[in-house]
Amino acid sequence: MTFDVSDIVSPTHGHDSGTLLFIVRIEGGFAWLVDGKRRPISRPKRKNIRHIRLVARGHGPTAEKIRKGEPVTDSEIRRSLARFAAGASEDEGGM
């Protein structure tokens, strides 16, 4: 499976399995993941891409900022992931 920057993924191994995270960088078989809380944008988690599963392709303003390399805040990431987890549609300002 191929992953892209701004995808929403969930780790399949480790203590963070089952959580939702954004991919902010992919390099050499590893993805750098953030959730805005335990893993802020300033300290992303490096995870082997074999140990993550794709939950959704990133959509919405936060994912677009990540894709373009624009600055994004931890609170934007938290809000975006919370909206996605709650099942909000794009029309409501969600993912």
N, C-alpha and C positions, 0 to 999 in steps of 0.2 A: 504494500500500500504506500502511496506517496502522500506526503503531508506538505502543506504550505504554511507560510507565515500567516498568522491571524486565525488559523483553525482552532476550534475548541476540541480539546482532547481530554481523556481520562487515563491516568496511569493504571496499568494492570498488575504491577508488582510494586512492593514497598509500602511504607506506612501511609503514603498519600494516595493509595489506590481508591478509586471511586470518586475522587474530587474532580471538579471541572477547572481546567486551566487553559490559558491562551498560549499558543506558540509564538514567541517573539523572534526566534532565530533558529535556523537549521544549518548544521555544518558537520560534515564528516561522520554521518550516521548518528548524530545526537541532536536533540531538540532542547532548546532553552524555554522553560515554561514559567508562567507567572499567574498568580491569582489575585494579586493586589493586597493580600493580607499576610498569610504565612510566607508567601513568596512574592515580595514586592518587585517592581520593575528594576530596582537598583540591585537586586540579588536574585536573579532567576535560577531555577533548578535545572541542572543539566541532566537529561534523561535519555537513555538509549531508545531510539525510535522503535525497536522491537518490543519495548515494554510500555507502549502507549497505544490507545485505540482512538480512532476518530469518532467524535460524537456529532460534530456538525462543522460545516464550512463556515468561516467567519463572515458575517454580514453586519451591516449597520455602521454607525459612525466610529465607534471604538475600533472595530476590526479594520476599517478603512484607514484610520490613523496609524495603526500598527503596520499595515501593509505598505503604506507610503513612507514609513520611517519617521513620522512626525512625533513630537513629544506627547506622551500619554501619561495620565496620572493614575495612581493606584486606586483612587476612588472611582474613576471612570471604568477601570477594569472590574472592580467589585460590582458596581451597578449593572454593567453589561452582563456579567456572568449570572447575577441574581435574577435579572429579567429573563435570561435564557432558561434558567432552571425553573422559573415560575411559568414558563410557557408563553410568554408575551410574544405577540407578533411584531413584525417590523413596522406595521402601521401605527402601533402604540408606542413606538420609539425604542423597541427592544432590539434584539440581535437582528 
